[in-house]
Structure formats: C-alpha cells, structure tokens
Amino acid sequence: MRYVVTLILVLMGLPGWADLYNADVIIIGEAHDNPAHHRTQADIVAEVKPAALVFEMLTEAQAARHVAGADLQTLADAFDWEASGWPDFEMYYPIFRAAPQARVFGAGVPRAAARQAMTDGVAAAFGIGAGTYGLTTALDPDAQATREALQMAAHCDALPADMLPAMVDIQRLRDAQLAKMAVRAFDLTGGPVVVITGNGHARTDWGVPVYLARAPVTLSVLSIGQGEDRVPPAGTFDLIKDAPGAVRSDPCAAFQTSD
C-alpha cells in the first residue's frame, strides 16, 4: 500500500515519503488502539531521528517527567500512564525507544482546561495566543454543523445536543495546543519535530496543520494519516498509510438496550 500511495503522490506532484526528511514538523496520525499504527509511527520516528517528539497523550506536566532511556515500566510509572485512560503504554513505548535523543513535549489538554473550555469558552481555556491560533473566531455555520455531527457519531449518538458546541470547542482547543507545542518544540530544538496524535487532529482540512499555518513562525508541515483495512481515515492528509484493523468490541454496545 505504501508504494501504491507513493506512486500516486509522485504522479500528482504531491509530497512523497522523501519529504519526511525535509519537513520541519511531521504529524503522524493514528487510531489510538491500533498496534500497527504505533509500529508505523515508531518506524518513521527511527527514520527521521527528530530532535523533538510532541505527544497528544501527555500533558506538559507529564512530559516534564520523561526519563531518557528508561525502561517501559519506569517510563509508564513516571507518566502515571495507567491512570491516563490511553491504550496500553506497551504500544507507545517503541516510539520513545526509536528516538532516544529526542526531547519530549506534552500537548495534552489537562482536564481542568477542558472543563474551563466548556464553561468559559475555548479562548479563555487556551489563554495567551488564542487569537493567533484562531480560537477567538467562531467556525462558519456549515463547518460547525459538520463537526457537531461528527462528535455525535463519535459518541454513539448518546450526547445531549446542547453539549455538542462545547465538544467541538474542546477539539479545537486540542488542535491549537498541539500546534502551539509543536512550535515551541521547534523553537527550542531546531527540529525536526514529530507529533504523535489521533487521525482527527492530523487531518489537513481542519486539524493541527491549519493551526500551524496561523503560527507566528513559518514551518513546513507533512501530515500522515493511517487507515485500516484499505479504508482511509476521514479528512485529508499529505500521505496515507494503511494497516490491518485493530480487533475491538463495539464501542456503542454499552448504549444499546435489548427489547
């Protein structure tokens, strides 16, 4: 699949895998519970040898506890990963191992900030720079409606409708936070920077690349999405990798009732 995608990209004059070595920021999406996606991330990180790694899964406070070269359990304990709600750290650990020289940054939105976004608005939760990253401007109605529908579907049609605008705002907050930390990582290390995040944040049509385009520094960005079983992830990307789908139970089963 990689070679088919690469050929198509070359024929269309779009960025190819060689651009991994030229981009300032490489964003690698994932389905969080797919081990194959994490193996691909680790392989790309080993190839790129980034100066910095930015993780959606870590807050700034957690990333500050990173111990270079630590074994799996030591690092998981340092991050308090078991309490984080993310999938097994065993899937993520090879990414750290692939770039032992990289400085680690956390771009996760703390729970308190997410709660503030729901009560005080996304700009207040983000703080300084909210205008720079576009958080003081509302989405146009069509984009807002599309994203609210996506949030509803992602939550098994179980969310109260009045919660949807806040859920969209929190996603925007996460995108902006990832962009801000990618810029900070580049400023402090000189790059390249690899961002590890979900496919939804990696998409070029409304994810982190859009926010990076608004950043106060011009950076070249390459975004990679990862599909499953030849079904590409939603949205647009510079490159798409395919992998076998993860074995998972129906996430909406808990919301279903029997007659």
C-alpha positions as CSV (number, residue, x, y, z in Angstrom):
1,M,0.0,0.0,0.0
2,R,2.8,2.4,0.8
3,Y,4.3,2.0,-2.6
4,V,1.0,2.5,-4.4
5,V,0.3,5.7,-2.4
6,T,3.8,6.9,-3.1
7,L,3.4,6.3,-6.8
8,I,0.1,8.2,-6.9
9,L,1.6,11.1,-5.0
10,V,4.6,11.3,-7.3
11,L,2.4,11.3,-10.4
12,M,0.2,14.0,-8.9
13,G,3.2,16.2,-7.9
14,L,2.2,15.9,-4.2
15,P,4.6,15.4,-1.3
16,G,6.1,11.9,-1.0
17,W,7.9,9.9,1.6
18,A,11.2,11.6,0.8
19,D,9.6,14.8,2.2
20,L,9.8,13.3,5.6
21,Y,13.4,14.4,5.7
22,N,12.6,18.0,4.6
23,A,9.6,18.9,6.8
24,D,10.1,20.9,10.0
25,V,7.0,19.2,11.5
26,I,5.8,15.7,10.7
27,I,2.4,14.9,12.1
28,I,1.6,11.1,12.3
29,G,-2.0,10.2,13.0
30,E,-3.3,7.0,14.5
31,A,-6.3,5.1,15.6
32,H,-5.3,5.1,19.2
33,D,-6.0,1.4,19.8
34,N,-4.3,0.0,16.7
35,P,-0.9,-1.5,17.4
36,A,0.1,-1.5,13.7
37,H,-0.3,2.3,13.6
38,H,2.1,2.7,16.6
39,R,4.6,0.4,14.9
40,T,4.5,2.6,11.8
41,Q,5.0,5.7,14.0
42,A,8.0,4.1,15.6
43,D,9.4,3.2,12.2
44,I,9.0,6.7,10.9
45,V,10.5,8.2,14.0
46,A,13.5,6.0,13.7
47,E,14.0,7.1,10.1
48,V,13.5,10.8,10.8
49,K,15.5,11.0,14.0
50,P,13.6,14.0,15.3
51,A,15.0,16.5,17.7
52,A,11.6,16.6,19.4
53,L,8.6,14.4,20.0
54,V,5.2,16.0,20.8
55,F,2.6,13.7,22.2
56,E,-1.2,14.4,22.4
57,M,-1.2,11.7,25.2
58,L,1.0,13.7,27.6
59,T,0.3,16.9,29.3
60,E,3.2,19.4,29.9
61,A,3.5,18.2,33.5
62,Q,3.7,14.6,32.5
63,A,6.3,15.2,29.7
64,A,8.5,17.0,32.2
65,R,8.9,13.7,34.0
66,H,10.3,11.9,30.9
67,V,13.4,9.9,31.6
68,A,15.6,9.3,28.5
69,G,16.5,5.7,28.1
70,A,14.1,4.5,30.8
71,D,12.6,1.0,30.5
72,L,8.9,0.6,29.8
73,Q,7.6,0.2,33.3
74,T,9.8,3.1,34.7
75,L,8.5,5.4,32.0
76,A,4.9,4.3,32.4
77,D,5.1,4.9,36.1
78,A,6.7,8.4,35.6
79,F,3.9,9.4,33.3
80,D,1.2,7.7,35.6
81,W,0.1,6.2,32.3
82,E,-2.3,3.7,33.8
83,A,-4.5,6.4,35.2
84,S,-4.4,8.4,31.9
85,G,-7.2,6.5,30.0
86,W,-5.0,5.9,27.0
87,P,-4.4,2.4,25.5
88,D,-1.6,0.2,26.8
89,F,1.7,2.0,27.1
90,E,3.4,-1.0,25.5
91,M,2.1,0.2,22.1
92,Y,3.6,3.7,22.6
93,Y,6.9,2.8,24.3
94,P,8.7,1.8,21.0
95,I,8.1,5.4,19.7
96,F,10.2,6.7,22.6
97,R,12.8,4.0,22.1
98,A,13.0,5.0,18.4
99,A,14.3,8.5,19.2
100,P,16.3,8.3,22.5
101,Q,17.9,11.6,21.6
102,A,14.6,13.5,21.2
103,R,13.3,16.0,23.7
104,V,9.7,15.1,24.7
105,F,6.9,17.6,24.9
106,G,3.4,17.1,26.1
107,A,0.5,18.7,24.2
108,G,-2.4,17.1,26.1
109,V,-5.1,19.4,27.3
110,P,-5.4,19.0,31.1
111,R,-8.9,18.1,32.4
112,A,-9.2,21.4,34.2
113,A,-8.6,23.3,30.9
114,A,-11.2,21.1,29.1
115,R,-13.7,21.9,31.8
116,Q,-12.9,25.6,31.5
117,A,-13.5,25.4,27.8
118,M,-16.9,24.1,28.4
119,T,-17.8,26.9,31.0
120,D,-15.8,29.9,29.9
121,G,-15.1,29.2,26.2
122,V,-12.2,27.9,24.3
123,A,-10.3,31.1,24.1
124,A,-10.2,31.6,27.8
125,A,-9.1,28.0,28.3
126,F,-6.2,28.4,25.8
127,G,-5.1,31.7,27.2
128,I,-2.4,33.9,25.6
129,G,-2.3,33.4,21.8
130,A,-5.9,32.3,21.4
131,G,-6.4,34.9,18.7
132,T,-3.2,34.0,16.9
133,Y,-4.5,30.4,16.6
134,G,-8.0,31.4,15.5
135,L,-9.8,30.4,18.7
136,T,-11.5,33.8,19.1
137,T,-13.3,33.4,15.8
138,A,-16.3,31.1,15.5
139,L,-16.5,28.5,12.9
140,D,-18.8,29.1,9.9
141,P,-22.2,27.5,10.4
142,D,-21.6,24.7,7.9
143,A,-18.3,23.7,9.5
144,Q,-19.8,23.9,13.0
145,A,-22.7,21.7,11.9
146,T,-20.4,19.1,10.3
147,R,-18.2,18.9,13.3
148,E,-21.1,18.6,15.7
149,A,-22.5,15.7,13.7
150,L,-19.1,14.0,13.8
151,Q,-19.0,14.4,17.6
152,M,-22.4,13.0,17.9
153,A,-21.5,10.0,15.8
154,A,-18.2,9.5,17.7
155,H,-20.2,9.4,20.9
156,C,-22.7,6.8,19.6
157,D,-25.5,9.4,19.2
158,A,-25.7,9.5,23.0
159,L,-24.7,13.1,23.7
160,P,-27.2,15.7,24.6
161,A,-27.4,18.1,21.6
162,D,-26.6,21.1,23.8
163,M,-23.2,19.6,24.6
164,L,-22.1,19.4,21.0
165,P,-20.8,23.0,20.6
166,A,-18.6,22.6,23.7
167,M,-17.3,19.2,22.4
168,V,-16.3,20.9,19.1
169,D,-14.6,23.7,21.0
170,I,-12.6,21.1,23.0
171,Q,-11.4,19.5,19.8
172,R,-10.3,22.9,18.5
173,L,-8.5,23.5,21.8
174,R,-6.6,20.3,21.4
175,D,-5.7,21.2,17.8
176,A,-4.4,24.6,18.9
177,Q,-2.5,23.2,21.8
178,L,-0.8,20.6,19.6
179,A,0.2,23.3,17.2
180,K,1.5,25.6,19.9
181,M,3.6,22.8,21.4
182,A,5.0,21.8,18.0
183,V,6.1,25.5,17.5
184,R,7.6,25.5,21.0
185,A,9.4,22.3,20.3
186,F,10.8,23.6,17.1
187,D,11.9,26.9,18.7
188,L,13.7,25.0,21.5
189,T,15.4,22.3,19.4
190,G,15.6,23.5,15.8
191,G,13.6,20.4,14.6
192,P,12.6,18.3,13.0
193,V,9.6,17.7,15.2
194,V,7.3,14.7,15.1
195,V,3.8,15.0,16.5
196,I,2.1,11.8,17.7
197,T,-1.7,12.2,17.7
198,G,-5.0,10.9,16.5
199,N,-6.0,11.0,12.9
200,G,-8.7,13.6,13.6
201,H,-6.0,16.0,14.7
202,A,-3.6,15.2,11.9
203,R,-6.0,16.0,9.1
204,T,-5.0,18.9,6.9
205,D,-8.5,20.2,6.2
206,W,-9.2,21.2,9.8
207,G,-6.7,19.7,12.2
208,V,-3.3,20.8,13.5
209,P,-1.8,21.8,10.1
210,V,-4.5,24.5,9.9
211,Y,-3.4,25.9,13.2
212,L,0.2,25.7,12.4
213,A,-0.4,27.8,9.3
214,R,-1.5,30.5,11.7
215,A,1.5,30.3,13.9
216,P,3.9,33.2,14.3
217,V,6.7,31.2,12.6
218,T,6.6,29.6,9.1
219,L,7.2,25.9,9.3
220,S,7.0,23.2,6.6
221,V,4.5,20.5,7.7
222,L,3.8,17.0,6.5
223,S,0.8,15.2,7.8
224,I,0.4,11.4,7.7
225,G,-3.0,9.7,8.3
226,Q,-3.4,6.0,9.0
227,G,-6.3,3.9,7.7
228,E,-7.4,0.4,8.4
229,D,-8.2,-2.5,6.0
230,R,-7.9,-0.2,3.0
231,V,-10.4,2.3,4.4
232,P,-8.7,5.7,4.7
233,P,-9.2,7.9,7.7
234,A,-11.8,10.7,7.5
235,G,-10.4,14.0,6.2
236,T,-7.4,14.9,4.0
237,F,-3.7,14.2,4.6
238,D,-0.5,14.7,2.7
239,L,0.2,10.9,2.9
240,I,-1.9,7.9,4.0
241,K,-0.7,4.6,5.3
242,D,-2.8,1.5,5.5
243,A,-2.7,-1.2,8.2
244,P,-4.9,-4.1,9.3
245,G,-7.7,-3.0,11.5
246,A,-7.5,-3.4,15.3
247,V,-9.6,-6.1,17.0
248,R,-12.1,-4.2,19.0
249,S,-15.5,-4.6,20.5
250,D,-18.4,-2.4,19.5
251,P,-17.8,0.9,21.3
252,C,-21.5,1.7,21.3
253,A,-22.7,-1.6,22.8
254,A,-23.0,0.0,26.3
255,F,-25.6,2.4,24.9
256,Q,-27.7,-0.2,23.3
257,T,-30.7,-1.8,25.1
258,S,-32.4,-5.1,24.4
259,D,-36.1,-5.4,23.9
